[in-house]
Amino acid sequence: ADDQKAPIFLQFIDCLWQIMQQWPCAFEFNEEYLIAIMDAVYSCQFGTFLCNSEKERGDLKLRENTVSLWSYLNNNKQKFYNFAYEEAPYTIYPSAETQHLRVWNSYYLRHLTTQKDAVYGNNTLTSSHKILDLQFSNSSLQLENNNLRNELNNIKTAHISELSVLRAELERTKILLNERK
């Protein structure tokens, strides 16, 4: 029943998408892959997400009577391949801070005319999305600005410290030269 549906899987896929936005080269699959999975969850086009357990799927012989989503995805690897993928020799650590999170427009807003209209349109709903998008961008830029300012201050402090050491050495050298004369 509809009242028993929980969006846990959708949240999981959204989390994957969020990580993909932060690490776009870390996944072999692209955004279309995630959208295809989510479409399959709600379309009942494949037997993969039908029923509540493997036992129920077995009782209904879904393996024999339906196509698996994974078979479809594996047979269309080229369509779902991330051409920017590079195997990372390290563990990725995504950020869960709100300034790094985005609304997944191409999934949640894809049915609002065009993607451009969904984000930058003139009606009230899409104007709200535009404001949200701009607020997210603004907070991200402010964070990046603060980080760059801190980095610049650290560099300045380090250079001032190095300059002080060099001046002190120069003074000692002058004194030694004067003493030798």
Phi, psi and chi 1 to 4 in degrees:
 res  aa     phi    psi   chi1   chi2   chi3   chi4
   1 ALA       -  154.8      -      -      -      -
   2 ASP   -61.1  -32.5  -76.1  -19.9      -      -
   3 ASP   -72.4   -9.1   60.8  -19.2      -      -
   4 GLN   -99.7   -0.3  -66.2  179.2   -4.2      -
   5 LYS   -77.9  136.2  -73.1 -176.1 -179.1  176.4
   6 ALA  -123.3  140.7      -      -      -      -
   7 PRO   -84.3   28.4   33.1  -37.0      -      -
   8 ILE   -60.8  -46.1  -54.1  -58.5      -      -
   9 PHE   -65.8  -41.0 -169.1   68.5      -      -
  10 LEU   -59.2  -43.0  171.2   58.9      -      -
  11 GLN   -62.9  -40.1  -68.8  168.6  -18.0      -
  12 PHE   -61.8  -47.4  170.1   74.1      -      -
  13 ILE   -64.9  -39.4  -62.5  -65.8      -      -
  14 ASP   -61.9  -40.4 -169.7  -83.8      -      -
  15 CYS   -60.0  -42.7  -73.2      -      -      -
  16 LEU   -59.6  -43.7  -80.5  174.2      -      -
  17 TRP   -62.6  -42.2 -177.6   84.5      -      -
  18 GLN   -59.8  -42.8  -63.0  -67.4  -23.4      -
  19 ILE   -66.2  -37.9  -63.6  168.7      -      -
  20 MET   -62.2  -31.9  -75.2  176.5   68.2      -
  21 GLN   -69.5  -33.3  -59.4  -45.6  -67.2      -
  22 GLN   -83.7  -30.2  -65.9  174.9   31.0      -
  23 TRP  -129.8   69.1  -62.3   91.5      -      -
  24 PRO   -64.7  -18.3   18.0  -26.2      -      -
  25 CYS   -99.4    3.8  -60.8      -      -      -
  26 ALA   -91.5   -5.8      -      -      -      -
  27 PHE  -121.1  140.2  -65.6   87.3      -      -
  28 GLU   -75.0  -21.5  -74.4 -170.8   64.9      -
  29 PHE  -102.3  161.7   52.6   84.1      -      -
  30 ASN  -107.4 -176.4   60.0   23.0      -      -
  31 GLU   -62.4  -35.8  177.8 -177.0   42.6      -
  32 GLU   -59.6  -32.3  -69.1  -60.5  -44.8      -
  33 TYR   -61.7  -47.9 -175.7   82.9      -      -
  34 LEU   -64.9  -39.7  -62.0  178.8      -      -
  35 ILE   -64.9  -40.7  -69.3  173.4      -      -
  36 ALA   -61.8  -40.0      -      -      -      -
  37 ILE   -63.5  -47.6  -68.9  171.2      -      -
  38 MET   -65.0  -38.4  -71.8  -47.1  -55.7      -
  39 ASP   -61.8  -39.3  -74.8  -12.1      -      -
  40 ALA   -67.6  -32.7      -      -      -      -
  41 VAL   -59.7  -42.5  168.1      -      -      -
  42 TYR  -100.0  -13.5  -63.1  109.0      -      -
  43 SER   -87.9  -20.8   71.7      -      -      -
  44 CYS    61.3   21.7  -58.5      -      -      -
  45 GLN   -72.3  -27.9 -177.3  179.2    2.8      -
  46 PHE  -118.6  157.3  -59.7   94.9      -      -
  47 GLY   -80.7   -7.5      -      -      -      -
  48 THR   -56.2  -41.9  -51.6      -      -      -
  49 PHE  -107.8   14.0  -62.6  110.1      -      -
  50 LEU   -82.0  149.2  -63.7  177.4      -      -
  51 CYS    72.4  174.6  -55.8      -      -      -
  52 ASN  -104.8   -7.2  -70.7  -39.6      -      -
  53 SER  -156.1  164.5   68.0      -      -      -
  54 GLU   -64.1  -34.8 -167.1   61.4   37.5      -
  55 LYS   -61.4  -47.9 -178.5 -172.8  179.6  -33.6
  56 GLU   -60.9  -41.7  -74.0 -178.9   22.3      -
  57 ARG   -63.5  -38.1  -76.9 -173.4  -80.2  -80.4
  58 GLY   -67.6  -42.9      -      -      -      -
  59 ASP   -59.5  -36.5  -68.6  -14.1      -      -
  60 LEU   -88.5    0.1  -66.7  172.9      -      -
  61 LYS    53.1   44.9  -61.7 -177.2 -178.2 -175.4
  62 LEU   -65.6  -32.0  -69.9 -179.1      -      -
  63 ARG   -59.6  -38.1 -123.4 -179.0 -115.5  -93.5
  64 GLU   -83.7  -27.0  -65.0   84.6   25.2      -
  65 ASN  -105.0   -6.4  -63.0  -41.6      -      -
  66 THR  -135.0  164.1   62.9      -      -      -
  67 VAL   -91.1  142.7  176.4      -      -      -
  68 SER   -82.9  138.1  166.0      -      -      -
  69 LEU   -58.7  -39.5  168.4   65.6      -      -
  70 TRP   -64.9  -34.3  -48.7  116.9      -      -
  71 SER   -63.3  -45.0  -62.9      -      -      -
  72 TYR   -59.8  -48.3  167.5   74.9      -      -
  73 LEU   -63.7  -42.3  -65.5  174.7      -      -
  74 ASN   -66.7  -30.6  -73.1  -25.8      -      -
  75 ASN   -80.4   -7.9  -72.5  -30.5      -      -
  76 ASN  -125.3   38.3  -69.0  -77.9      -      -
  77 LYS   -55.7  -39.5  -76.1 -177.6 -179.9  177.5
  78 GLN   -60.6  -39.9 -166.8   71.2   12.4      -
  79 LYS   -65.9  -31.2  177.7 -180.0  178.1 -179.2
  80 PHE  -106.4    8.7  -59.2  115.2      -      -
  81 TYR   -82.6  137.9 -175.5   74.1      -      -
  82 ASN   -90.5  106.4  176.1    8.3      -      -
  83 PHE   -72.0  -10.3  -69.0   98.3      -      -
  84 ALA   -89.9   -0.4      -      -      -      -
  85 TYR   -61.9  132.3  171.7   68.8      -      -
  86 GLU  -137.2  126.6  -66.5  176.8   12.6      -
  87 GLU   -63.2  124.7 -171.5  171.4  -18.8      -
  88 ALA   -88.2  132.0      -      -      -      -
  89 PRO   -83.7   12.5   29.2  -32.4      -      -
  90 TYR  -141.0  167.2   48.8   83.7      -      -
  91 THR   -83.3  135.2  -56.8      -      -      -
  92 ILE   -88.7  143.9   60.2  171.6      -      -
  93 TYR  -124.7   95.5  -66.9   97.7      -      -
  94 PRO   -72.1  155.7   24.0  -30.1      -      -
  95 SER   -95.7  138.4  172.4      -      -      -
  96 ALA  -106.3   10.7      -      -      -      -
  97 GLU   -68.5  142.4  -64.7  176.5   15.1      -
  98 THR   -58.7  -30.1   54.8      -      -      -
  99 GLN   -69.3  -12.7   65.0  -96.1   21.6      -
 100 HIS   -99.7   -5.3  -65.6  117.9      -      -
 101 LEU   -93.0  145.0  -58.3  178.4      -      -
 102 ARG  -129.7  159.1  -59.7  -80.4  179.3  -95.8
 103 VAL   -81.6  130.9  174.3      -      -      -
 104 TRP   -79.9   78.3 -173.2    6.9      -      -
 105 ASN   -56.9  -43.3  -69.1  -27.2      -      -
 106 SER   -69.5  -10.9   51.5      -      -      -
 107 TYR  -105.3  -57.7  179.5   71.9      -      -
 108 TYR   -71.0  -30.6  -64.7  113.6      -      -
 109 LEU  -112.3   12.1  -54.9  177.7      -      -
 110 ARG   -67.9  -20.6   64.5 -172.4  164.2  148.2
 111 HIS   -90.7    1.2  -61.4  -65.9      -      -
 112 LEU   -88.7   93.5  -62.7  175.7      -      -
 113 THR    40.0 -109.7   57.8      -      -      -
 114 THR  -106.9  165.1   66.4      -      -      -
 115 GLN   -58.9  -42.9  176.7   69.7   19.9      -
 116 LYS   -63.3  -44.4 -175.7  177.4  177.5 -176.0
 117 ASP   -64.7  -36.1  -68.6  -20.8      -      -
 118 ALA   -63.8  -34.3      -      -      -      -
 119 VAL   -96.4  -35.8  179.7      -      -      -
 120 TYR  -122.4   20.7  -58.6  108.2      -      -
 121 GLY   -70.9 -179.5      -      -      -      -
 122 ASN  -101.6  -13.2  -67.7  -37.3      -      -
 123 ASN   -77.3  168.3   66.4   41.4      -      -
 124 THR   -59.9  -44.9  -53.9      -      -      -
 125 LEU   -62.0  -49.2  177.6   63.7      -      -
 126 THR   -73.5  -28.5   55.0      -      -      -
 127 SER   -63.8  -37.3  -66.2      -      -      -
 128 SER   -63.3  -40.8  -62.7      -      -      -
 129 HIS   -65.3  -37.9  -72.2  113.5      -      -
 130 LYS   -62.7  -43.5  179.7  179.8  178.2 -177.6
 131 ILE   -62.2  -45.6  -69.2  167.5      -      -
 132 LEU   -59.8  -44.9  -83.5  174.3      -      -
 133 ASP   -62.0  -43.2 -166.3   47.2      -      -
 134 LEU   -67.1  -37.2  -69.3  172.0      -      -
 135 GLN   -64.6  -43.1  -73.8  172.5  -24.7      -
 136 PHE   -60.3  -45.9  -83.2  128.8      -      -
 137 SER   -62.9  -42.8  -63.9      -      -      -
 138 ASN   -61.5  -46.8 -175.7   41.3      -      -
 139 SER   -66.0  -35.5   60.9      -      -      -
 140 SER   -65.7  -42.1  -66.5      -      -      -
 141 LEU   -67.6  -37.4  -70.3  171.4      -      -
 142 GLN   -63.5  -43.0  -74.8  175.7  -16.3      -
 143 LEU   -61.8  -46.4  177.7   68.6      -      -
 144 GLU   -62.3  -40.4 -174.7  176.5  -11.5      -
 145 ASN   -60.9  -46.2 -176.2   29.9      -      -
 146 ASN   -62.7  -42.4  -70.8  -22.0      -      -
 147 ASN   -62.1  -42.6  -70.6  -21.5      -      -
 148 LEU   -66.8  -38.7  -70.8  171.3      -      -
 149 ARG   -62.9  -44.0  -76.2 -179.2 -169.9  -88.9
 150 ASN   -62.1  -42.7  -71.2  -22.9      -      -
 151 GLU   -63.0  -42.2 -170.9  176.2  -32.4      -
 152 LEU   -63.0  -43.2 -178.8   60.1      -      -
 153 ASN   -62.5  -40.3  -73.9  -26.7      -      -
 154 ASN   -62.8  -40.9  -68.8  -21.7      -      -
 155 ILE   -65.4  -44.5  -69.4  169.9      -      -
 156 LYS   -59.1  -47.0  -76.4 -179.7 -177.6  177.2
 157 THR   -59.8  -43.2  -56.9      -      -      -
 158 ALA   -64.4  -41.7      -      -      -      -
 159 HIS   -68.8  -38.9  -74.4  -59.5      -      -
 160 ILE   -62.7  -42.5  -70.8  170.3      -      -
 161 SER   -62.8  -44.3  177.7      -      -      -
 162 GLU   -64.1  -40.1  -71.8  175.1   25.1      -
 163 LEU   -63.4  -40.7 -172.5   57.4      -      -
 164 SER   -62.0  -42.7  -63.3      -      -      -
 165 VAL   -63.2  -44.3  169.0      -      -      -
 166 LEU   -63.9  -39.8  -71.3  172.9      -      -
 167 ARG   -63.8  -41.9  -76.9 -174.5 -179.4  153.8
 168 ALA   -63.5  -41.3      -      -      -      -
 169 GLU   -65.6  -39.0  -73.3  179.8   25.1      -
 170 LEU   -62.7  -42.8 -179.1   61.7      -      -
 171 GLU   -63.1  -43.8  -73.2  -57.9  -45.2      -
 172 ARG   -61.7  -40.8  -86.1 -173.2  -83.0  150.2
 173 THR   -63.5  -42.4  -55.7      -      -      -
 174 LYS   -61.9  -43.2  -76.0 -179.1 -178.2  177.5
 175 ILE   -63.2  -44.5  -68.0  169.0      -      -
 176 LEU   -62.2  -40.1  -72.0  172.8      -      -
 177 LEU   -65.5  -41.7  -73.5  173.8      -      -
 178 ASN   -65.7  -35.7  -74.9  -25.6      -      -
 179 GLU   -68.8  -33.2  -72.0  175.8   -0.8      -
 180 ARG   -72.9  -25.4  -71.5 -173.9 -177.8  171.8
 181 LYS   -72.7      -  -72.2 -177.0 -178.5  179.8
